[in-house]
Amino acid sequence: MKILVTGGAGYKGTVLTRKLLEQGYDVTLLDNFMYGYEPVMHLANNPKLTIIKHDIRNGIPDMAKYDVIFHLAGISGFPACASNPHSAQLINVEAIRLIARDLSHGQMLINASTTSMYGKSGMPCNEETAVDPVSTYAQTKLAAEEILHDRENVVSLRFATVFGFSTRMRMDLMINDFVYKAVKERVIVLFDSFAKRTFIHVEDAADCYIFTMKNFDRMRSNVFNAGGNNLNFSKEEIAQKIKNKVDFSIINSEVKDKDLRHFIVNFDKIAGLGFKPARTVEDGIDELLRIYSFYEYYSHFRTI
Ligand SMILES: NC(=O)c1ccc[n+]([C@@H]2O[C@H](COP(=O)([O-])OP(=O)(O)OC[C@H]3O[C@@H](n4cnc5c(N)ncnc54)[C@H](O)[C@@H]3O)[C@@H](O)[C@H]2O)c1
């Protein structure tokens, strides 16, 4: 089976590629390496890995030769899309049109989508809940889902916010950011501390992609929330979990957060098929506390 991971040099893509190689698959990693080559250097010597430097805005070269395409390449997250809306449209939406055009009947496409499209209601949301994309990021990810909607050989996974260690570290993600601030700055300022989000460890996210590939016939032509019911927490609750392990101050700001997201996500649909995340937020905090003992290194990756 020939597998392509677009965005394979990214935060989730590096972990997914490593796991696929560990399980013996032939993998092609496609990326434009906008965050450099360092995240994939530990994989480059694997004879089962092919690395292609390519811009997804031009579609996927020789796309017909892949049995499975994990599509992760994109401009990911609220801050990156807010500062580059034009690129977000081209990369997150227009590139999907090319992929959808070239996708053949026998291929599997697993699309990286997001729970961010559930908006700001604060209410429990499942896959049937009306979406409310309140950011450029969520709008582009919803547009991508809609382009793929009718295809019988596509699964869109609406991921929770990911946390934990990857060789392409993302410091803008909430738990990764909060733990860094607790360790380095000894203070976290909370905006809209009540706001609820949902989380998944990066290793579980990669396992969820592979679960989807292995259960594709049960999941095809469908959208799934990807996470766990036990991983919905407010910002305040996340900060307190970190405070249980390291001493720092929490300041509640009166200023409203520009990021309006506030929702509780239900994951029964994917749990019903047998996928549940194995790692807790506490596991992730412990891991981040270990890696941030080299915080001078991680300070280079801070974008917010
Ligand atoms: N991390 C999360 O919390 C999260 C949650 C839900 C969904 N997602 C989605 O999962 C996917 C991967 O997210 P991530 O956290 O790994 O982000 P990331 O930014 O670390 O990875 C994205 C990768 O895409 C590559 N890329 C960007 N533009 C490209 C282009 N024009 N051509 C080729 N490659 C390009 C980047 O170089 C990067 O390696 C994204 O589609 C994102 O929207 C992420």
The ligand as an ORCA input file, in Angstrom:
! r2SCAN-3c Opt
* xyz 0 1
  N      -2.748     20.996     15.557
  C      -4.043     21.094     15.815
  O      -4.463     21.386     16.957
  C      -5.037     20.805     14.728
  C      -6.386     20.633     15.103
  C      -7.325     20.388     14.110
  C      -6.937     20.293     12.789
  N      -5.624     20.473     12.452
  C      -5.262     20.371     11.031
  O      -4.275     19.364     10.870
  C      -3.370     19.716      9.830
  C      -1.950     19.676     10.352
  O      -1.846     20.580     11.444
  P      -0.493     20.799     12.222
  O      -0.828     21.173     13.607
  O       0.403     19.656     11.966
  O       0.049     22.115     11.497
  P       1.507     22.484     10.950
  O       1.450     23.927     10.564
  O       2.552     22.056     11.902
  O       1.627     21.563      9.658
  C       1.177     21.949      8.396
  C       2.238     21.548      7.390
  O       1.772     21.934      6.098
  C       2.868     22.455      5.386
  N       2.386     23.375      4.353
  C       1.830     24.591      4.541
  N       1.560     25.158      3.350
  C       1.963     24.274      2.411
  C       1.965     24.299      0.990
  N       1.506     25.368      0.299
  N       2.434     23.222      0.331
  C       2.930     22.147      1.005
  N       2.967     22.078      2.360
  C       2.490     23.131      3.041
  C       3.739     23.158      6.421
  O       5.087     23.295      5.989
  C       3.592     22.234      7.622
  O       4.644     21.299      7.654
  C      -3.794     21.088      9.338
  O      -4.581     20.923      8.177
  C      -4.641     21.631     10.460
  O      -5.608     22.543     10.009
  C      -4.668     20.722     13.397
*
